[in-house]
Amino acid sequence: MGPRVRFAPSPTGYLHVGGARTALFTWLYARRHGGTFVLRIEDTDVERSSTDMVAGILDGLRWLGLDWDEGPEAGGPHGPYFQSERLVRYRAAAARLVAGGHAYYCYCSTERLRDEREKAEQCGEAWQYDRACLALPPERIAKLEAVAAPRAIRFKVPATRTAFDDAIHGRIEFDPRGIEDFVVLRSDKYPTYHLSVVVDDVDMAISHVIRGDDHLSNTPKHILLFEALGATSPVFAHVPLILGADKKRLSKRHGATSVTEYRRQGYLPGAMVNFLALLGWSPGDDRELMSVTELIESFSLEGIGGGNAVFNTEKLDWMNGQYIARLPVEELTAAVAPLLIDAGLWPNVGVDLQVRPADAWLHRLVDLLRPRAKRLTEFVDLARPFLTDTVEYEPEAVDQHLSVPGLGGHVAALAATLRTLDPFDEPRVEAAVRGTAAERGIKAGVLIHATRVAVTGRLASPGLFEVLVLLGRERTVERLERVVNLLATRT
């Protein structure tokens, strides 16, 4: 049997970049070794969890292409896969721990625990639970039980050192004096993270746990629980955290942290997966652009470094631009079209689609614009001059290229030439522009720049002759004449 691994997000927020990378590493490991990828929803935090967040997590995973073999909607032999539906199992496990002498009832009030912690902090000391309830005499326990006093269940940490071999960091040991008797079942009968995650990993036969370095301090507690429940601990692999450019843990102050937000910002899922995979992992060579198949074939836990990774948005933009450049035009158009529709730019009756079928024309437009786009959202602004009936002139463009003396006459001459040009293709359009400039005794660049401003309103655009052909004869001539009239009003 291949490895059984799990991704277990808490639906108290959308799929975070750090969680997405953990899910990706886990998924890649399963696919590399022919294993099973389990998705488990840790929703025991009733107040903060929501069905909307669950849906957002599932959508984020689907967008990244991370399919799960067992879990919500997929089912499986180890369900249910929502912790909120597994409470009976956790309570039974806690009772077993008490019965086996591995845990005990704690009747301490919240107020007492808070006061003890504050006293320690005032003395500059680190506070740990003082095991006040471990040595309660039987008659005291009987009185508390008789009045149904609220009680939690605490795990009794043994005095022996806890050690394990992390698949990334190597041998790690923990001094038991640094681990307090931690709560496994709260007084409201809800499990803590420590108990629920271990019980689930046992029930679901998880063989490898891949998670962030921030869980390292939890691992000795989990190993103790596995041992107390008579189960073998899985292999642990703690991956480095993701930091912002300031080398602090990635958070909202660094910008977007939700995978869903990156989707809205115009990133392709393939680029996002490629980028996340290289945050803390290396294939062992200099490759940067890797398909999902290549990632699966190359992935190993040994390739994950021990140092924290830095989230570089500029690198992500570059990578996304590379994916945009390489994506088949049909797929790219399918991704861009909804954005154009939402912006009210497509379909547009001003485009003569009687001689140019809509799909083919839009494919040509997207293909023309793609070298200038790093995100899908940028296509909206780039495409605007082609999909609107009016041209908005950039002041800088007007100042730089529409102030040449006598320019109105030059542009009018070009408009007259293009009006009768047939066929209206790139070689003939280029010849017409350069020929008109020569006849008028001006440099070709003067007329080229002026024409670009006339038809797009901008200083920069894709190749002018491609732009003119894509706009078509009628729209090109109309926009040139509009500039002629504009120049006439300025003289």
C-alpha positions, -999 to +999 in steps of 0.1 A: +000+000+000+011+035-007+013+062+020-018+077+034-015+114+039-040+141+049-046+178+046-067+190+076-077+227+073-098+245+099-127+264+082-122+295+103-109+313+072-104+308+035-075+287+021-044+305+031-012+305+010+006+286+037-021+260+039-023+257+002+014+250+000+011+223+027-018+208+008+003+209-024+033+192-008+010+165+008-008+160-025+025+157-045+038+132-020+007+111-024+007+112-062+045+106-064+042+074-043+008+061-054-007+070-021-040+083-008-047+120-002-073+125+025-091+158+031-103+163+066-122+194+079-113+203+115-144+222+124-146+217+161-143+254+167-180+259+163-180+297+168-155+304+141-162+277+116-187+282+088-200+263+058-190+293+036-154+288+047-156+251+040-169+258+005-141+284+000-114+258+010-128+232-014-130+257-042-095+268-036-082+233-037-101+225-069-088+257-085-053+245-078-061+211-092-056+193-058-081+165-060-087+143-029-092+106-027-112+106+005-130+134+022-160+158+018-181+150-013-157+121-022-166+099+008-144+070+018-141+041+043-128+062+072-155+089+074-170+110+085-144+136+074-158+165+094-145+166+130-179+180+142-194+146+132-168+127+152-173+140+187-183+106+201-150+092+190-130+119+208-150+116+240-145+078+240-108+082+234-105+106+263-123+082+286-099+055+275-070+077+284-084+082+319-091+046+324-056+037+313-040+061+338-027+084+310-051+113+318-070+127+348-100+149+355-092+186+361-118+206+381-098+239+381-119+269+372-110+292+344-105+320+370-079+300+390-059+291+360-060+327+348-049+340+382-020+315+384-008+324+349-009+361+357+011+356+389+038+338+370+039+364+343+043+392+370+073+373+383+087+370+348+083+332+348+068+308+323+037+292+338+027+256+336-002+238+351+007+228+386-011+194+386-033+205+414-060+180+404-037+151+399-033+145+436-069+152+446-080+127+473-109+103+464-133+120+488-127+154+472-133+140+438-165+123+450-179+156+463-171+174+430-187+146+410-218+146+433-225+183+424-216+177+387-187+201+389-174+211+354-143+191+346-118+189+318-095+160+310-057+165+311-031+143+297-005+132+323+029+139+307+055+112+316+089+122+329+108+106+300+122+125+271+102+125+238+121+122+206+113+116+169+130+116+135+115+144+114+117+137+077+130+173+071+148+184+103+162+150+115+163+139+151+144+162+175+142+157+213+120+174+238+125+178+275+093+167+294+098+196+318+089+219+290+055+202+284+027+207+308-002+183+314-023+196+285-060+195+281-074+169+257-111+173+264-125+206+276-152+210+302-178+215+275-170+180+262-153+194+231-118+180+222-087+201+219-068+201+187-043+176+202-068+149+209-089+152+178-060+153+153-044+122+169-077+102+171-084+110+135-049+102+123-052+068+140-088+061+127-078+072+091-046+052+091-025+082+083+011+072+076+028+106+070+019+140+084+033+169+064+026+203+082+042+236+090+070+243+114+046+261+137+033+226+147+067+214+159+060+222+195+027+202+192+045+170+180+058+157+213+022+159+227+009+141+197+035+113+199+026+108+236-010+105+227-003+080+199+016+059+224-011+062+251-037+051+226-016+021+216-010+034+180+022+039+160+031+075+153+031+085+116+062+099+100+063+137+106+077+162+081+076+198+092+080+222+064+095+257+067+072+287+071+065+313+044+077+348+052+070+381+036+097+403+021+104+417+055+113+382+067+083+381+091+056+355+089+033+360+059+002+379+069-024+403+055+000+432+060+021+418+031-009+418+008-032+390-002-029+357+017-060+339+005-057+316-026-091+328-037-078+364-038-049+354-060-074+339-084-093+372-084-061+390-091-056+372-123-031+344-116-033+311-134-037+280-113-007+263-130+015+293-122+003+294-086+010+257-081+045+260-097+053+290-075+041+274-043+060+242-050+093+261-052+086+279-018+109+258+003+114+229-020+138+223-049+139+196-076+176+195-072+185+215-103+179+249-118+144+243-132+118+270-124+090+264-148+076+229-141+044+212-151+023+193-126+036+161-141+072+172-136+065+183-101+050+149-092+079+131-108+105+152-090+089+157-056+105+143-025+106+153+012+144+154+010+141+183-014+125+205+012+149+228+029+151+236+065+150+274+061+120+296+058+108+306+023+102+342+012+070+350-008+082+371-037+053+387-056+075+399-084+087+363-089+051+352-090+042+379-115+071+368-137+061+331-135+025+339-142+035+359-173+055+329-185+024+307-181+003+333-200+028+333-228+028+295-231-009+288-227-028+277-258-047+307-271-080+289-268-075+282-231-062+317-225-092+333-242-115+312-222-098+325-190-099+361-202-134+363-217-153+363-184-132+393-172-140+412-204-177+403-200-177+415-163-161+448-174-189+453-200-164+451-229-175+419-246-194+413-267-192+447-284-214+457-313-187+481-325-166+452-336-174+442-371-179+405-366-198+399-398-164+394-416-145+382-385-162+354-364-163+364-327-142+336-314-115+339-340-113+377-336-111+375-298-084+348-300-064+371-322-069+400-298-058+379-267-028+365-286-018+401-296-020+413-260-005+384-241+032+395-243+023+426-223+003+409-196+015+393-163-019+388-149-052+379-165-068+410-151-044+432-171-061+420-203-091+442-194-072+474-196-050+463-225-081+453-245-102+484-238-090+504-269-101+475-291-135+470-274-148+505-269-161+529-295-144+559-279-107+564-274-094+580-242-061+598-249-033+597-223-021+633-217+015+622-220+008+605-254-009+637-267+020+659-255+047+637-270+032+627-303+004+650-314+022+683-312+042+680-345+035+710-368+013+701-397+005+667-382-032+670-390-025+670-427-002+640-425-028+620-405-055+630-430-034+618-459-029+584-442-066+581-435-073+587-472-048+561-482-061+534-458-097+541-467-092+525-501-065+499-491-075+464-502-067+439-488-063+455-454-034+433-442-002+439-423+022+441-452+000+466-471-008+486-440+029+490-431+037+500-467+009+525-466+021+541-434+057+543-444+049+554-479+027+582-467+054+594-444+079+594-472+056+613-495+049+639-469+086+643-461+085+632-425+101+604-406+081+572-405+083+572-367+064+605-365+034+591-383+036+557-365+036+573-331+007+597-340-013+568-355-008+547-323-021+576-302-050+581-326-062+545-325-053+534-289-049+567-270-017+554-255+020+558-256+026+520-259+007+492-276+014+460-294+029+463-329+010+491-346+004+473-379-011+443-361-032+467-341-046+484-372-055+452-390-072+438-359-092+470-355-102+469-391-103+495-419-134+513-409-125+517-372-089+527-380-100+554-405-127+567-381-102+571-353-076+588-375-102+613-387-112+620-351-076+630-344-075+652-375-106+670-361-090+672-327-058+687-341-079+712-362-095+726-330-060+731-314-046+753-342 
